[in-house]
Amino acid sequence: MAGARSTRRELFAASAAGVALVSPATALAASTIAARPDPPDARLRRLLTVELLLLYCYQHVLAGTLLTPGARLVVQLQAGHEQAHIDALKLELTRLSPSGTLPGPPTDIAAANRALARRNTTGRLGQLQGERDALYLLLEVERVVTGAYFVALLKLEDSRLIALAISIMSAEAQHQALIGDLLNPGDAQQSVPYGLIQGTQ
């Protein structure tokens, strides 16, 4: 166990630029969460579920006509990243649980909106009124996904899974910054991700 903790510290230190800072209150809550047993395949299934929700939202926005060409290019690029995240999680889940069933994406807009409501986002698919609405919804779900990886990193012990989670969490933070720049052009202070995060899955 001591070796696993050392590995986690080393991995976090190596990826410090991609991991958000937490407050003392968050750290206390984190220690409580981390103490609860949670099989790694169950944790990865939760991550895969929120990643599939995020990709569904990207695809829904891209299927419409709300985005300007510049915004569409960014959203298309990030949707491709989300697909890569999903593929990586599926690969690890298959390795951990070869006979397990993988979660699927939302079956329709209503199912996606129920999942968004459970995660306390304000935006809803099918109700977006313009580019700003669409981008803000994607930003909200990106924040949900980033929080999910924060929670997962409190639980995971496998160094391979920790490295994967850190890598994906860093990418999600970059996505937030790019969407933030589209929402607040030229205002870096408004564009960067939050420095304090807490998460649920």
N, C-alpha and C positions, 0 to 999 in steps of 0.2 A: 504493500500500500504506500509506503514511504517513497518507493521508486516512482509509482504512478503520480504522486503529488509533485515530485521533483520534475518529472516530464511535463506535467501541466504548466508549472512555473516557467520552465525553459521555453515551451512553445508560446506561451503568452508573451514572454519577454521578447522573443524573436519577432512577434507580430504586433508589437505595441501600437504601431501606427494605425492598425485596423481595428483595435478593440477600444470600446468606449470606457470612460472613467465612471466610477460609481460612487455614490455618497455613502457615508457610514451607515445610514439607515438601510440603504439598498444592500450593502455588504452584510448587514445583520440578517436581513430577509434571505439573502443568498445562502448564508451558512445553514439556515433552516431548511431551505429547498434542497441543498446539496446533501443533507443528511438522509433524505428519504430514498429508499431503494427504487431503482428504475432500470429495467433491462435496456441495454443499448438499442436493441431492435425496436422496442416500443418508442423510445425517444426519437429514433430516426423516422419512424412512421409519422410521428407528430410533425417533424420538420418537413417531411415530404408532403403532408397534407396542406400545410400553409404555403409551401412553394407552388403546389398545384393550383391553389386558390389565386396566388399572385399571378402566375402565368395566365390563368383564365381571364383575369382582369386586364392584363396587357393585351391579350388577343381580342377581347371585347372592344377595347378602346381602338385598337388598330383596325378592326373591322368597320368602324364608323368613319365619319367625315369631320370629326371635331378638331383634328390636329392640323396645324400648319406643317409645311414640308420639313422645316428644321426640327420641330418637335417630333414629328413622325420618325425621322431618322434616328433620333436618340432612343425613342421608345422601341423601335424595331431592334436596335442593337441590344438593349437591355432585356428584351423578351428572349433573344437568343441566349443571353447569359443565364436566364432563369431555366431555360430548357437544359442547358449544360449542368446546372445545379441539380435539377431533377434526375438527370441521367446518372450523375455521380452518386446521389443518395440511393437510387434504385440498385446500383451496382453493389454498394456496401450492404444494403438490406438483403440482397440475394446471397451475398457471402455469409452474412450472419444467420440467415434463416432461409435456406434454399427452398423449403416447402411452404413458406409463409405467403399470405396474400398481400399484394401491394395495394395501397389506397389509390383511388382514382380521382380525377378532377371533378368539380361540381357538374352535376348532370344538366343543369340549365341555369338561367339567370336567377330564378327564384331561389334555387339551392345556394348559389353563390352569395346572394344577398343575405340569406339566413346565416351563412358562415361569416360574412362581414359584420352583421349585427352582433353575433356572439363575441366578436373581437372588438366591439365598441368603435368601429369606424363610422364616420358621419355620412360618407358618400355611398351611393347605391347605383349599381348598374341599371341601365334603362332610364335613369333619372338625371343624367349628366346634361347640363345646359350649354356647355362650351368647352374650349380647350382647358381653361383654368380648372373647371370642375373635374375634368378627366385626369389632369396631371395631379391635382390634389388627392384624388382617390388613390392613384398609384403611389403617391408619396406616403399616404396613410398606411397602405398595405405593406410597403417596403419597411416602414417602421415596425409594424407587427412582426414581420419576418425577422428583422434584426433582433427584436426582443426575444423571439423564439430561440434564436441561436445563443443569445446570452444565457437563457435558462438552460439550454442543452449543455453549454460549456461548464456549468456548475455540476453536472451529473456525469458526464462522460469520463471514462478512465482510460480507454484505448487510445494510445498516442496517435494512431492513424486517423481515428474519428475526430479527435481533438484538432489535429492539423487541418482536416477537411472543413470542420465547422468554422475555424478561425478564418480560413481562406474565403469561404462563402460569405461569412459575416462581413469581412472587409469589403467584398464586392458589393454587398447590399448597401453599405455605408457610402460607397462611391456612387451607386445609383441614386441614393437620396440627394447627394450633392449635385448631381447633374439635373435631376428634376427640380431641385431647389433653384438652380441657376435659370432654368426655363421659366419658373414662376417669378423669380426676382432677378432679372438680368443685371449683371454688374454689381450685385450686392452680395459679396462673399459672406458677410456676417449672417445674412438671412438664409443663404444657400447651404451652409455646412450642416451636417447632421447634429442632432442634440448630443451634448457631451455626457449627459446622464440618461441611462436607459434602465428600464425594468421590462420584463417580458412575461408573456404567457404563451401557451401553445393551444 
